[in-house]
Amino acid sequence: MLIRTDDLTMALSNDISDTLVKDIMTRALISVNPSTTVYQVAKMMEQGGLGAIIVKDNDHHKGIITDRDFAIKIAVNKYPLDTPVQKVASYPLQTINPDESILVAADLMSTKKIRKLVVVDDGKMVGIITSTDIVNQLAKMKNI
């Protein structure tokens, strides 16, 4: 049996578009209030093995602080460790529905020049999907 490259590409493309955000998202999330210090956030990230923490104000998810923010915003600006997270978090929070294709997630990340999207279902935060999650999924599909 001869398999053409075009057929393989089409099959892989279909598999990718069939994979939904909810299939590969991470469900573990931590939220902090805006007055939490960047030092406290860094410790939470280290202890939890997390690359992002959600900033929540009055039960509304407003923004996100990522490991990249520590290098780009905190270190470069020489902010002290007692700086409130609200000063360095990224706003507004970028979200996606769990039933969207990972291709939609990748396109949104590319367009917004971000690496993480919070997954929201019926107004409730249910997970996070990262560019690494998508790349790992593509690698798995390639090996199938």
N, C-alpha and C positions, 0 to 999 in steps of 0.2 A: 504494500500500500504506500503510495506516494502522497506526502502531505506538503502542500505548497505553503510558502512563507505567508502569503496573503490570507490563507485559511487559518493559519496559526495566529496571526495578528488579530484577525476578526474574532476568533474564539477567546483569546486573552482579553480583548477589549470588552466583549460581552460579559465575561466573568467579572471584570473590574466594575462595570456599570451596575452589575447585579449586587455587588457588595454594598451594604448599607452602613451608615455611620454607626448605628447601634451594634453592628456585628463586630466592630473592632475598637470601639471607644473604651476608655477607662472609666470605671464607675466611682473610684475613690477620689473624693474632692474635699478640700478644706477651705472654709471661708473665715475671714477675719473682718473686724470692724476697721474703719479708716484710720483710727488713732493707734492701731497696733504699730509698733516700731519695726523698722526694716531688720533690725537684729533679731527680734522675735520671729519674724517671717522667715529669715534665713535659717534659724534653728529648726523651725517646723519643716521646712523644705528638706533640710539635711536628715532629720530624724525620720521623716516619712518617705524619703526617696522621691520627692515630688519636684517637678520642674515649674509648677505654677500654683498660685493660691488666689482664690477669688476674694475680691473686696466687696463686702456687703454693708449697706447702710440702711438701717430701719427695715430689715428683712427684704430689701431689694438688692439684687446683685448688680453692682454698678461698674466694676472694673476688674482687672487682673494684674497681678505682678508675677513676672516670670524670672527664671534664672538669668535670662539675657538682660533684663532690666538692671540687675545688679552690676553688670559690666558696663552697659551703655549709659545708664542714668546715674547710678549711685557712685560708682568708682570714678567715672570721668568728672562728675561734678563735686567729688570729694564730700558727699553728704555724710554727716555723722551718723553713727549707728542708732541714735535715738530719733531719727527722722521718722515722722508718721508715714505709713505706707501710702496714704492718700496723695502725698506729694510726688510719688514716683510711679504709681500704678498707671496702667494704660486704660483710657476711657474713650468711648463707651465700650462695654463688653460686647465682643463679637460672638454671635451664637448661630447655631444650626439645629435643625430638626433631626431627631434620631432616624427618621425614615428616608432621609436624603441619601443619595448615592455618594460614595467616597469621592467620585469625580467632581461632584458639586462642591464638596468640602475642599478638595485640592484647588479648584478654580477660585473659590472664595479666599483661601489662604494666599494664593498667588496674587490675586487682584488687590487685596488689602495689605500685602507684604507682611503677613503674620505667620506664626507657626503653630498656633493653638486656637481651637474654637471650643467654646462651652456648648454642650448639648442640652437643649431645653425642650421639654415635652409638656404641652399644656401649661406653659408658664412656670414649670418646675425644672430646676437644674438637675439633670440626671447623669451627667458625665462630661468628659472632655475628650476631644480627639486632637491628635497632634500630627504634624507632618511626618514624624518618625513612625507613628502608627500606620500611616498610609504607605510609606516606603517599605516597611516590614511586610505589609500585606501584599504589595506588588512582588516582593522577593519570594514570598511563599507561593504565589501564583505562577511565577516563572519556573519554580522547581517542580511544579505538579506535572 
